[in-house]
Amino acid sequence: MRFVRGLVSLVLWVLAAPLLLVALARVLPFDNVPPLPLIAPFTPWAGLVALPLLVIALFSRRWVLTVLLTASLAGFLYWTAPFFVPPPATAPADPADAGTLRVMTLNAHLGQADAEAVVDLVETQHVEVLAVQELTPGLASALSDAGLDDLLTHSFTVPADDGPGGSGLWSSEPLTEPEQLRGTSFSMPSALVDVGGTDVRVSVAHPYPPLPGETATWRTELVELTGRLHADETPQIVAGDFNATYDHATFRDLLGSRFVDATREWGSGPAVTWPEGSRVPPLFALDHVVVERDMPVSDVVPVQVAGTDHRALLATVVVR
């Protein structure tokens, strides 16, 4: 009997250890130490596993494990619940004082996204600004052939033959004062767009992923992007594959007190976008539309696009 009890305890601790590690990765105010960046994104899912383990630990009187799992589960709920809280009802913005912008971002997976599917989505969703990451010359040409230039007549593209390095912006309104964030692995172009009479700088985000051995590069590029955004007083919208979720401390530092994640503000749950098209369903919200805190958002939705391992993310942004 003692052997069975010991075996049960061992199994419970083995199962609980990854969950406790996820909780630790999420609660720490930093994520520049491997493997924290690869662990923190599991936060929304860890609570689903923690609950049954907590029940078993409680009824089997494993008190230390019960306390640890209770604290972890409380944290998981606290961190994830805001994604399911809709924004408070507010009076609609006066059209004379505000403009709206339908934004779409898509990681094209080394330029392999289906160009016709992308253009069809732009048309049916009435997209006014499109941000594409991993843009190749071939995909840029295919998008043009599929009619993208007829829908979004202005563009600032930086395609790259190596696949992940290219990015592009398309807009229904003129793109002025184009810029690029320098010194990053992948291109991150930006430009001003007139939205209801207000100049808004729209940027593409695509920092290097936190692969093993590349944590420092990932964090450095996110910090560089953070510095550029907060140094510019112009109203900003940033869309792209951040290679980070809200559970990464570095991403939350990017938001600071000025910016918000459109998905979290909309309150319809985490918009998981990766991995798409594999046996594993999308688990992680790596793609974001980041806006100023005073910009209301609506209709934030991920959409499958053929040919890529990311879902597109769409959001409507109100610029007052």
ZAMARGU-4260 file (C-alpha; in steps of 0.2 Angstrom, whole numbers, plus 5000, padded with zeros to 4 digits):
<rodrens>
0) 5000/5000/5000 | 5014/5012/5004 | 5022/5008/4988 | 5006/5012/4978 | 5004/5028/4988
5) 5022/5033/4984 | 5020/5029/4965 | 5004/5039/4965 | 5014/5054/4972 | 5028/5052/4960
10) 5016/5052/4945 | 5007/5067/4952 | 5023/5077/4954 | 5029/5072/4937 | 5013/5078/4929
15) 5012/5094/4939 | 5030/5099/4937 | 5028/5106/4919 | 5013/5116/4925 | 5022/5123/4939
20) 5036/5128/4927 | 5024/5137/4916 | 5017/5146/4931 | 5034/5151/4936 | 5038/5157/4918
25) 5023/5167/4917 | 5025/5176/4934 | 5043/5181/4932 | 5045/5199/4926 | 5058/5193/4913
30) 5059/5180/4900 | 5077/5182/4893 | 5083/5166/4901 | 5080/5150/4891 | 5069/5140/4891
35) 5057/5153/4898 | 5051/5160/4881 | 5046/5143/4875 | 5037/5139/4891 | 5027/5154/4895
40) 5015/5153/4879 | 5007/5137/4887 | 4999/5148/4900 | 4981/5148/4893 | 4982/5129/4892
45) 4990/5124/4908 | 4975/5128/4918 | 4965/5115/4909 | 4977/5102/4915 | 4980/5109/4932
50) 4962/5108/4937 | 4960/5089/4937 | 4977/5087/4945 | 4972/5098/4959 | 4956/5088/4962
55) 4967/5072/4963 | 4980/5080/4974 | 4966/5087/4986 | 4957/5070/4988 | 4973/5060/4990
60) 4979/5073/5003 | 4995/5078/4995 | 4994/5095/5004 | 5010/5103/4997 | 5006/5099/4979
65) 4988/5105/4982 | 4994/5122/4988 | 5006/5124/4973 | 4993/5118/4961 | 4980/5130/4969
70) 4991/5145/4967 | 4996/5140/4949 | 4978/5138/4944 | 4973/5154/4952 | 4987/5162/4942
75) 4982/5154/4926 | 4964/5160/4928 | 4969/5178/4933 | 4981/5179/4918 | 4968/5171/4905
80) 4951/5178/4911 | 4953/5195/4904 | 4953/5188/4886 | 4935/5183/4889 | 4929/5199/4896
85) 4921/5210/4882 | 4924/5229/4882 | 4911/5240/4891 | 4898/5247/4880 | 4902/5264/4874
90) 4893/5277/4864 | 4897/5275/4845 | 4911/5287/4840 | 4905/5303/4830 | 4910/5300/4812
95) 4915/5318/4811 | 4928/5315/4825 | 4934/5297/4821 | 4939/5285/4807 | 4939/5267/4806
100) 4952/5255/4799 | 4950/5237/4795 | 4968/5229/4798 | 4974/5212/4793 | 4990/5204/4796
105) 4997/5187/4789 | 5013/5178/4790 | 5014/5170/4773 | 5026/5156/4778 | 5041/5159/4767
110) 5030/5166/4753 | 5019/5150/4752 | 5002/5158/4756 | 4989/5156/4743 | 4989/5173/4734
115) 4971/5171/4728 | 4965/5166/4745 | 4973/5182/4753 | 4966/5194/4740 | 4949/5186/4742
120) 4950/5188/4761 | 4955/5206/4758 | 4940/5209/4747 | 4927/5200/4758 | 4933/5207/4774
125) 4934/5225/4767 | 4952/5226/4773 | 4960/5243/4772 | 4978/5240/4778 | 4987/5223/4775
130) 5003/5218/4784 | 5012/5203/4777 | 5027/5195/4784 | 5039/5182/4776 | 5035/5191/4759
135) 5045/5184/4744 | 5046/5192/4727 | 5036/5178/4720 | 5022/5181/4732 | 5022/5199/4729
140) 5020/5196/4711 | 5007/5183/4714 | 4997/5195/4725 | 4998/5208/4711 | 4992/5196/4698
145) 4977/5191/4709 | 4971/5209/4710 | 4978/5215/4727 | 4984/5231/4719 | 4966/5235/4713
150) 4959/5234/4730 | 4974/5241/4740 | 4981/5254/4728 | 4996/5259/4739 | 5010/5248/4745
155) 5027/5248/4753 | 5035/5231/4751 | 5052/5224/4756 | 5052/5207/4749 | 5066/5195/4752
160) 5072/5179/4743 | 5077/5171/4759 | 5058/5170/4764 | 5057/5175/4782 | 5066/5191/4780
165) 5053/5200/4769 | 5038/5211/4774 | 5025/5222/4765 | 5012/5235/4769 | 4997/5238/4757
170) 4984/5251/4760 | 4968/5259/4752 | 4975/5276/4757 | 4992/5284/4752 | 5007/5278/4763
175) 5018/5292/4767 | 5035/5294/4776 | 5039/5276/4774 | 5053/5269/4786 | 5061/5253/4791
180) 5067/5248/4808 | 5086/5245/4806 | 5097/5231/4813 | 5084/5218/4814 | 5084/5200/4806
185) 5068/5203/4797 | 5061/5219/4789 | 5049/5229/4798 | 5042/5243/4787 | 5030/5257/4793
190) 5022/5271/4785 | 5009/5285/4789 | 4991/5282/4784 | 4977/5295/4785 | 4963/5288/4795
195) 4948/5300/4796 | 4959/5315/4796 | 4972/5308/4808 | 4989/5302/4803 | 4993/5285/4810
200) 5009/5276/4808 | 5006/5258/4804 | 5020/5246/4806 | 5024/5228/4802 | 5031/5218/4817
205) 5041/5202/4814 | 5056/5200/4827 | 5066/5184/4826 | 5058/5169/4835 | 5065/5163/4852
210) 5073/5147/4845 | 5085/5138/4856 | 5101/5148/4856 | 5092/5164/4849 | 5083/5170/4865
215) 5095/5185/4866 | 5091/5190/4847 | 5073/5188/4850 | 5072/5199/4865 | 5084/5212/4858
220) 5073/5214/4842 | 5057/5216/4853 | 5066/5229/4864 | 5072/5238/4848 | 5054/5238/4842
225) 5048/5244/4859 | 5060/5259/4859 | 5055/5264/4842 | 5036/5264/4845 | 5037/5273/4862
230) 5049/5286/4855 | 5036/5292/4842 | 5022/5302/4848 | 5012/5299/4832 | 4997/5288/4835
235) 5002/5270/4831 | 4995/5253/4825 | 5007/5238/4824 | 5002/5222/4816 | 5012/5206/4813
240) 5019/5190/4819 | 5028/5196/4835 | 5034/5178/4839 | 5027/5182/4856 | 5011/5180/4866
245) 5004/5191/4879 | 5011/5179/4892 | 5029/5185/4887 | 5035/5198/4899 | 5045/5207/4884
250) 5028/5208/4874 | 5019/5216/4889 | 5034/5228/4891 | 5031/5233/4873 | 5013/5237/4877
255) 5018/5247/4893 | 5004/5259/4898 | 5002/5266/4880 | 4997/5251/4870 | 4985/5237/4871
260) 4983/5220/4862 | 4967/5221/4851 | 4963/5203/4854 | 4963/5205/4873 | 4953/5221/4872
265) 4940/5213/4861 | 4937/5199/4874 | 4932/5184/4863 | 4946/5173/4869 | 4964/5171/4864
270) 4965/5172/4845 | 4977/5157/4842 | 4986/5158/4825 | 5000/5146/4825 | 5003/5132/4821
275) 4990/5130/4806 | 4989/5116/4794 | 4997/5103/4804 | 4990/5088/4815 | 4991/5100/4830
280) 4978/5113/4830 | 4983/5131/4833 | 4988/5134/4851 | 4997/5150/4852 | 4993/5168/4849
285) 5009/5174/4840 | 5001/5186/4829 | 4994/5203/4835 | 4986/5219/4831 | 4993/5232/4844
290) 4984/5249/4845 | 4985/5264/4856 | 4975/5263/4872 | 4962/5275/4867 | 4958/5266/4850
295) 4943/5255/4852 | 4943/5239/4843 | 4930/5227/4836 | 4928/5211/4826 | 4945/5204/4830
300) 4945/5187/4822 | 4958/5174/4816 | 4955/5166/4799 | 4963/5151/4790 | 4973/5155/4774
305) 4979/5141/4763 | 4997/5138/4761 | 5004/5146/4777 | 5006/5139/4795 | 4999/5155/4802
310) 4981/5161/4803 | 4978/5178/4797 | 4972/5190/4810 | 4959/5204/4807 | 4953/5219/4818
315) 4943/5234/4816 | 4951/5249/4824 | 4943/5266/4828 | 4954/5281/4827 | 4947/5296/4837
</rodrens>
